[in-house]
Amino acid sequence: MDAIMKIAKKHKLAVIEDCAHQHGSIWKGKPVGSIGDIGSFSFQLSKVLTSGEGGALTTSDRDLYTRLDALRNCGRRPKMDVVKGAKGAGQYGSEGDFIQSGNYRITEFQAAVLVEQLKRMMAQVKDRDQKAIYLNGLLAKIPGITPMKRDQRTTLQSYFNFAFRYDQKAFGGLPVQKFRAALAAELGVATVSHCYVPLNDCSLYRPLTKKRYHLSASHWKAIDPKRFKLPVCEDAYKNTSVTCHHSALMANKEAMDRIAEAIVKIQENVGELKK
C-alpha cells in the first residue's frame, strides 16, 4: 500500500483499498481501510466479520461519503428530507440531487449481527495474530514447511485463512493433496485446503460468457484468461499451498502445538501414506 499510495499521489489517482480479508489489520499504526481513498470490506459468510453477505465502504472524504451513500440508497443523498409538496410519496430532493443507482441497503437484521460482532472483533483479531505468530514459530522448525513472510511494517495481522508453504521433497515426495488430506484427518477437521485457483483458470472469472464485453475482436481476445500463463500461481495452487480457516486460530495454545505435532507425525510416517 505504501508503494501504491506513492504512485497514486504522483499521478493524482484515487485508490480503492481492497480490505475484504483484512478486518482489523493495522499497517504501520494505521487501520486497514483508512490508507486508500476508499476501503472496501466484505461480510460474506467466510470472512472474519460476517453477516452472510454484504459489505461496507470506508472513507474520510466527505464528498466521497455523500456520493457512496447515494449509490447504495437508490441515488438519494444522505439525510435528505422529503420535499414538501412533492407529488407522490417518497419524492426526495431536487432534480439535481439525484444520481442513477440501485438499492444496496443492508438489512437491519444483518446490521444488528455485525454490530454485536464488532464489539469483540479486535480482541479476536489480536488473539488470532498471537496464535499465528506462535504457530509459525513451530512450523519454521519443521523441514519442508515454510511460514508465510510477515512484513515488519505490520502492526497487527488479521487472518482470512492461515497458510503455509509445503515442500514435498522433505516429505518423501508425498503430493500436497495427500498431505492436506492426512493433516485434516489427524486434526479431525473437515478440510485442509489450498490457495485460490489462478485467475486464468478460475470458474468465477469467465469474461467471454458476457456478450456485452465483445466491444471488438481485439478486446475480446485481450480479455481471454486463457492467454495468460501464471506458473508461480499454478505451482502454489497445485503443489505448495496449505490453508485452513481462520477459526482454527481461535483454539488454545495447546491446539497450535497439536497442529505442528500432526505435521511431524505425517513426516515420520510418510511411507505409510505413499502406499
N, C-alpha and C positions, 0 to 999 in steps of 0.2 A: 504493500500500500504506500510505503514511503516513496518508492520509485514512480508508482502510478500517479500519485499526487504531484510530484515534481514535474512530470511530463504534462499533466493536465494544467498546472499553473502556467507553464511556459507557453502553451498553445491556447490558453483560455478555454479549456474544455470542462464540462460538468462531469462529475464522477458518480455513478450509481454503484454503491458498495454492496456486493453480494454477501449477506450475513446469514444465509439460510441454515448453515450448520454451526453457527458460531455464537449462539445466545450466551451472553455473559463473558465472552472472551475480552481481554484487555491487552492492548498493544502499546507498549511504551507509556503506560499510565493512562491511555485513552480508551474508553469503551468502544468495542466494535459497534459500528452503526453511526458513530459520530465523526468518522475520519473523512468519508466522502461527502458530497453534497446531499445525497440521499442514501440511507441504509435500508436494505430490503431483507426482512426476516420472514421465514416460513413457519407455519404452525401445523404442517402436515403431520400425519399420525406417528411417524418415526422420529420426529425432531425432539430436541431437548425440551422445548416448551411446545405443547401440542393441545389443540382443541379439535383434532380430527382433520380439519382442513383450514385454509385461510392463511393470512399473513398480516404484516404490518410494515409501514414505512416510517422512517425517522428522518427528521431534518431540523436544522436550526435556522433555516431561511424562511422568513415569514411569507414571502410571495410564493415560494415553492409549497409551503404548507397549505396555503389557500387554494392553489391550483390542484394539489393532490387530493385535498378533501373534496373538492368539487368533482374530480374524476371518479371518486368512489361513491358519490352521492348524487347520481343522475345529472351531474353538471351543475347542481346548485352550489352557491357559495356558502361557506360555513356560517352558522349562526345568523342566517338571513331571515328576517321576519316576513310573514305573509303580507303581501301588499294589500293595503286597504282598498276595497272597491274593485279588486281584480276579478275578472269573470271566471267563475268556476272554482271549485275547491282545489287547493294545492298549487295555486299560482304564486311563484316565488320570484321576487326581484324584478328588475327591468330587463328589457331585451338584451342589453349589452353585458349583463351579469352572467349569462349562461355560456357554457361550452358543451359540445356534444360528448356524451359519455353514457355509462350504463349504471346498473345497480350492483355495487360490490361491497355493500354494507355487511359487516359481521353481525351475527345474531346475538341477542342478549344472553342466551344460554352459553354460547362459545365465549363471550366476553367474561362471564362470571367464572367459568372454568379457568380461563387464563389469569384472571386477577388473583385467584387463590394460589395458582402455581407460582406467580411472580413473588409471592411472599417468601417462598422457600428456594427459589431458583438459584440465587447467588451462593447460598450455603451448600447446595448440591453441586454446583459447578466447582467450588473450591474443594469439596470432598473428592469429587472425581479426579480433579487435577492432581491432588496429593497421592491418590491411589495409582494414577497413571505414572507419575514420577517414580514411585516405589516399584511398580511392576516393571517398568522399563529398565530400572537398575538390575532387577533379577534376570530379565531376558538378555541383557547385554553380556551376561556371564556364560550364556549357552552357545556353544559353537554352532554356527549356521543360522542363528536368529539375530536380526539387526533391528533395534528400535528405530522408530521414525525420528528424524532430526528435530530437535526443539530449538527454535531461534532464540538467541539470547535476549532479543528485544521483547519477547513475550512475557508480559506481566502475569497473566492468568490465561490458561488454555481450557476452552470448553471442548467437549468431545461429542461428535455425532456418532462416530464409530471409533473404536480403539483398533489401531492397525499396527502390524509389524511385518518385516520382510523375512522371507524364508528361502534358504539355500538348500536345495535338495541334495547337493553333493555331500553336505555334512550329515545327511540322514540316509546315507547309503543309496542315494538315487531314488528315494521314495517320492513319487509325484506329489505336488502340493495338494491335489484333490483328495488323495488318500490321507495326507496329513491332516487336512481340515476335518475330514470325517472322523478320524481317530481322536482328534482333540475334542470335538463335540461329544463323542461317546465317553471319553474319560471325564469330562466335566459335567455330563448329564444335562446338556443344553440342546435346544432344538437344532441350531445351526451354528457353525463357524464358517464364515463366508469369504468372499473375495471382494476386491475393489470393483468399481463400476466398469461395465462393458465400454471399450473405447468407442468414441462417437462415430467413427467410420463404420461401426457395425452394431450400433445401438438401436434396439427396436423402437425406442421413443423418439428417434431422430430420423425421420423419413420424409425429407422435404419434397421428394419427387412424387409423393402421393397427393400433393396440393397443386392442382392445375393453375391456380391463380399465381403461383410462383414462376410460371413459364412466360417470363417477360420477353425473352428472346432465346434463340438457340444457344448463344454463348453463355447467357446467365444460367440457363438450365444445366448446362454442362459444368459450370463453375460450382454449383451448389450440390453436385452429386457427391455424397460422402465417400463413395467407393473409390474416388480418385485419390484419396489420401492414404498414405501409408504411415502408421503410427507404431513402429516396432517397440519403443520403450513402454508405451501404454499396453500393448498387446502382451509383452513379456510379464508386466506386473499382473495383468488380469489372469493369464494362463499359468504362470509359473511361480511367482514370488509373493503375492499378496495374501495376507491372512487378516481378517477383520472379525470383530464381534460387536454387538450393540453396546452403546454407552451405558446401559443399565448394569452391565457386568461390573462396572467400576463403582457401583453403589454398594457392593458387598463389602464385608470386613477385610482387614489386612490379611487374615489367615487365608481368605479365598484367593487373594493375589498370589500367595505362596503356593497354593494348590494348582493354579494355572501354570506357574513355572515348573512345578514338580511333574505335572502331566506331560509337559513338553519333553522334559528329561526322560521320563518313562518311555515315551514314544521313541525317542532316540536310542535308548538302551535296548529296546525290543523291536527295532525296525525290521529285523529278519523275519519275525512272525507276520508282520503286516505286508511284506512283499510276497508271501506265499500265494 
